[in-house]
Amino acid sequence: MTEISAQEWASLREDIGELKDAMKEMAKAMERLARLEERDIERRSSIDRAFSEITKLEARVVALEQQAPASNRTNAWIDKFLWAVLGVCGMFIAKKLGMV
């Protein structure tokens, strides 16, 4: 068997120290990567929720657009009714004042 010299032991210790430092740096890099991945997942989730809300709003707008013609007709009838009521009230007032 061959014996390992003191210089070789020192070299081995130095190499092991370098490996430990490299492992620590890799662990830090992995931790940073995990944080970035968590943030990315949160962003994607937020974007998915936003698109879901947009889809719901689009469906609501479509429903309102489909109801718009019926609302316009109803509004026209209400306008005509109000003008008729105002006309009747006007005639009643004019009659009471002796204008008609």
matplotlib code that plots the C-alpha trace (Angstrom):
import matplotlib.pyplot as plt

x = [0.0, 1.0, 1.0, -0.6, 1.7, 0.9, 0.8, -1.7, -3.9, -3.8, -4.8, -7.6, -8.8, -8.7, -10.6, -13.3, -13.5, -14.1, -16.7, -18.5, -18.5, -19.8, -22.5, -23.5, -23.7, -25.8, -28.2, -28.6, -29.2, -31.8, -33.5, -33.7, -35.0, -37.7, -38.8, -38.9, -41.0, -43.4, -43.8, -44.4, -47.1, -48.8, -48.7, -50.2, -52.9, -53.7, -53.8, -56.1, -58.4, -58.4, -59.3, -62.1, -63.6, -63.2, -65.1, -67.9, -68.1, -68.2, -71.1, -72.9, -72.3, -73.7, -76.8, -77.3, -76.8, -79.4, -81.9, -81.2, -83.9, -86.6, -85.5, -85.6, -89.1, -90.2, -88.6, -90.5, -93.8, -93.0, -92.2, -95.5, -97.4, -95.8, -96.6, -100.2, -100.4, -98.9, -101.4, -104.4, -103.1, -102.6, -106.1, -107.5, -105.7, -106.7, -110.3, -110.2, -108.7, -111.4, -109.0, -110.9]
y = [0.0, 3.5, 6.1, 9.5, 12.4, 15.5, 17.5, 15.2, 15.3, 19.1, 19.0, 16.6, 18.8, 21.8, 20.0, 18.9, 22.5, 23.7, 21.0, 22.1, 25.7, 24.7, 22.6, 25.6, 27.8, 25.2, 25.0, 28.8, 28.7, 26.0, 28.0, 31.0, 28.9, 27.5, 31.0, 32.1, 29.1, 29.8, 33.4, 32.2, 29.8, 32.6, 34.9, 32.2, 31.6, 35.3, 35.5, 32.5, 34.1, 37.4, 35.6, 33.7, 37.0, 38.5, 35.5, 35.9, 39.6, 38.9, 36.5, 39.1, 41.8, 39.4, 38.8, 42.5, 43.2, 40.6, 42.2, 45.8, 45.7, 44.7, 47.4, 50.0, 49.0, 49.1, 52.5, 53.8, 52.5, 54.2, 57.4, 57.3, 56.6, 59.5, 61.9, 60.7, 61.2, 64.7, 65.5, 64.4, 66.4, 69.4, 69.1, 68.7, 71.9, 73.8, 72.8, 73.9, 77.2, 77.7, 77.6, 74.8]
z = [0.0, -0.7, 1.9, 1.3, 1.8, 3.9, 0.7, -0.8, 2.3, 2.2, -1.5, -0.7, 2.2, -0.2, -2.8, -0.3, 1.0, -2.6, -3.1, 0.1, -1.1, -4.5, -2.9, -0.7, -3.8, -5.6, -2.6, -2.6, -6.4, -6.0, -3.2, -5.5, -8.3, -6.0, -5.0, -8.6, -9.4, -6.5, -7.8, -11.3, -10.1, -8.1, -11.2, -13.4, -10.8, -10.7, -14.5, -14.6, -12.1, -14.0, -17.3, -15.5, -14.3, -17.8, -19.2, -16.7, -17.5, -21.3, -20.7, -18.7, -21.4, -24.1, -22.0, -21.5, -25.2, -26.0, -23.6, -25.0, -27.8, -25.3, -22.9, -25.6, -26.5, -22.9, -22.5, -25.5, -24.1, -20.7, -22.5, -24.4, -21.3, -19.4, -22.3, -22.3, -18.5, -18.8, -21.6, -19.6, -16.6, -18.8, -20.2, -16.7, -15.5, -18.7, -18.1, -14.4, -15.4, -18.1, -21.0, -22.7]

ax = plt.figure().add_subplot(projection="3d")
ax.plot(x, y, z, "-o")
ax.set_aspect("equal")
plt.show()
